Amino acid sequence: MMKVFKTTYGPWALVAGASEGLGAAFAESLASRGINLILVARREPQLLAFAEVLRDRYGVTVETHALDLAVPGAAESFIRGLHHDVGLLICNAAYSAVGLFQEVPLTQLQQILSVNTAAPLALTRELIPRLIKRGRGGVVLMSSLSGGQGSANIATYAATKAFNTVLAEGLWQELGSQGIDVIASCAGAIRTPAYQSAQKGAEAPGILSAHTVAEETLGALGKTPTVIPGRLNKVVGFLMRRLLPRATAIRLMSKSTKELQ
């Protein structure tokens, strides 16, 4: 299975938002499958140190690029400058400002849009023609259970995650016949440094490790347009999206997001 995965999605994968947390977990999962990595994030020291760990542990080639994907034009320029045979794109870079919508500065709201929607849109659009030419490959867009309905306290963030889900579903249909697999990973709470610094109460029910989310997402690639990692989260997602009235789903999600700060 690892050989098939490497043939389909290798020899190189690009992971955006790779310095820690879920992005780092994706990178390690891919390295364990023998895929060379292009790691992108803003913080160069963390990237360099992590890349060295992956090289030593898995014997893969790892390149690092310190890049702020919120800068207009940065994502597309970066892809155009790549010369490697990239077969898989992981769009994990994300930004969130927690608080009531009217209290969050407009500049931060715009940054959420830039990092969470404009950047993955540009990365995907620039890479897709290369994948089509190859006749195989994949794209992972990170979404969230919070994007299944309005989510108070992170309203703009949740809206961007809804965008990624719908974009992935459309591309899954458009590109599947050309050998390109696209999936949105609608994750619940993930035990990452960012989550733990934002959470002020008890951990959310169904919280998963970053490794589990990465492995379940990669395991579902090519099988479905969306995946919700974790059994409990799958049940919650089904209830929120299919069974509960929309207003009830919004209120329930807001009980969880109010614990963020």
Protein Blocks (a to p, Z undefined) as FASTA:
>chain_A
ZZmmmmmmmmbdcdehilgcjllmmmmmmmmnopacddddfblmlmmmmmmmmmmmnopa
cddddddfkbghklmmmmmmpcbdcfbdcdfbccddeddfklpcfklmmmmmmmmmmmmm
mmmmmmmmmmmmnopacddddddfklmpccehilmmmmmmmmmmmmmmmmmmmmmmnopa
cddddddddddfklmmmpmbdcdehiacfklmmmmmmmmgopafbdcehjklmmmmmmmm
mmmcfklmmmmmmmmmmmpZZ
